[in-house]
Amino acid sequence: MSDNQSHNLKSTLTDLRVICFDVSWLTPYVEKALELHQSKPPVESLHNLGLLKIQASVKKSRLLKEVAKLDDLEKEYDEGCVNWFAIYYSVSKYLN
């Protein structure tokens, strides 16, 4: 149910009460539907949070791989077997 539909449902129930229709049998159903609609955003937020956690995990994994590559390049540099092209390629991504 959209926010607009929720508003219309609540408004219609109120209008029916104002013109003295007996909607006592309908009220619990409408209230339950409105409660479910109001609880929907936290459910969506939890879903979005799950997606963000997955994205963060993927980015962390990529970052750790890059750090490992840089550690290897540093080790090569310290040992004197420097592959300057590999160093330039690894570092140039971060300079642009």
C-alpha positions in Angstrom: 0.0 0.0 0.0 1.3 3.4 -0.9 1.3 6.4 1.4 -1.4 8.0 -0.7 -3.6 4.8 -0.5 -3.0 4.7 3.3 -4.1 8.4 3.6 -7.2 7.7 1.5 -8.2 4.7 3.5 -7.9 6.6 6.8 -9.8 9.5 5.3 -12.6 7.4 4.0 -13.1 5.6 7.3 -13.2 9.0 9.0 -15.7 10.3 6.5 -17.9 7.3 6.9 -17.9 7.8 10.7 -18.8 11.5 10.2 -21.9 10.6 8.2 -22.9 8.1 10.9 -22.3 4.9 9.1 -21.7 1.9 11.4 -18.2 0.9 10.5 -17.3 -0.6 13.8 -16.8 -4.0 12.1 -14.5 -2.4 9.5 -12.4 -0.3 11.9 -10.1 -3.2 13.2 -9.3 -4.3 9.6 -8.4 -0.7 8.6 -6.4 -0.1 11.7 -4.4 -3.3 11.1 -3.8 -2.4 7.5 -2.6 1.0 8.5 -0.3 -0.5 11.2 1.2 -2.8 8.6 1.8 0.1 6.3 3.5 2.1 9.0 5.8 -0.9 9.9 6.8 -1.3 6.3 9.6 1.4 6.3 11.6 -0.4 9.0 11.4 -3.6 7.0 12.6 -1.8 3.9 15.3 -0.2 5.9 16.5 -3.6 7.2 16.6 -4.8 3.6 18.6 -1.8 2.5 20.9 -2.2 5.5 21.5 -5.8 4.4 22.4 -4.7 0.9 24.7 -2.0 2.2 26.5 -4.6 4.4 27.0 -6.8 1.4 28.4 -3.8 -0.6 30.7 -2.9 2.3 32.0 -6.4 2.5 32.7 -6.5 -1.3 34.5 -3.1 -1.0 36.5 -4.3 2.0 37.5 -7.5 0.2 38.7 -5.4 -2.8 40.6 -3.0 -0.6 42.3 -5.9 1.2 43.4 -7.3 -2.1 44.8 -4.0 -3.2 46.7 -3.6 0.2 48.1 -7.1 -0.3 49.3 -6.1 -3.8 50.9 -3.0 -2.4 52.6 -5.0 0.3 54.0 -7.4 -2.3 55.3 -4.4 -4.3 56.9 -3.0 -1.2 58.5 -6.3 -0.5 59.9 -6.5 -4.0 61.2 -2.9 -3.6 62.9 -3.8 -0.4 64.5 -6.9 -2.0 65.7 -4.9 -4.9 63.7 -6.7 -7.6 61.5 -3.7 -8.5 58.9 -4.0 -11.2 58.4 -0.3 -11.8 55.5 -0.8 -14.3 53.6 -2.8 -11.7 54.2 0.0 -9.1 53.1 2.7 -11.5 50.0 0.7 -12.5 49.0 0.1 -8.9 49.5 3.6 -7.7 48.2 5.5 -10.8 44.6 4.3 -10.0 44.7 6.4 -6.9 46.3 9.5 -8.4 43.5 10.1 -10.9 
